[in-house]
């Protein structure tokens, strides 16, 4: 093994730690984003169902 100054090993450890943190943060953000998208999708579907029910009610009243 080549002897390098101690700070070189410290830099290598810092690079590896930074990569790990970037990976784990990206994973956590993706999970949060998917939960938000799912929540917004449910709100949209609820709104569509309510609108459909209102339209059916209006059609029934006209007949």
C-alpha positions, 0 to 999 in steps of 0.5 A: 500500500502506498503511504499517503498523507493522512488528509488524503484518506480523510478526503476519500472518506469524505467523498464516500460519505458525501455520495452515501448521503446524496443517495439516501437523501434522493431516496427519501425525497422520492418517497415523499414526492410519491406520497404527495403525488398520490395524495393530490391524485386522490383529491383530483379523483374525489373532485371528478366523482363529485362533479359526476354525481352533480351532473347525474343529479341535474340530468335526473332533475331534468327528466 
